[in-house]
Amino acid sequence: MKQTVLDVLIFLFENYMNDDSEIAVDQDSLRLELKGAGFDDEQILKAFEWLQGLAAQQDPLPGERIRESTAIRVYTSSEQRKLDIESRGFLMFLEQIGVLGHQSRELVLDRVMALESNTIEIEQLKWIILMVLFNQPGQEDAFGWMEDLVLDEQNGVLH
């Protein structure tokens, strides 16, 4: 099976999200560990670039904030090709229940589009949302909700 950037990101997230050390502190050791886990250099490099892109958008400038409203997001054709209707509906659902705001939704979409995969399945989208919320200050409740959803599904727990 071909490993993707998202596979590397999920591996990092599963293994380091509760770790007190910062991933960026020792990228060389981390790169060696990822290689030992079977990931190739190209995917590791792209995963680090993806994480840097996420970190760069952690705290937008005040003028870049998206005002919350009842407007509906219209997806571009490239976004529609990458995210099927189920995934777009899931994003809308998360907005409606308050897990995602407009700003965090846009960040999720930015990170989705930064992946070179042609399509993103809903399970992959959930991981991307989880990573984005983890990286956003003040999103602890939303992160906790998504974490429960993703990890319960991963472990086969039904509510």
Secondary structure, DSSP 8 states (H G I E B T S, - for coil): ----HHHHHHHHHHHHTT-SS-GGGGHHHHHHHHHHTT--HHHHHHHHHHHHHHHHTSS--GGG-----S------HHHHHHB-HHHHHHHHHHHHTTSS-HHHHHHHHHHHHHS--S-B-HHHHHHHHHHHHHHSTT-HHHHHHHHHHHHHHHHT---
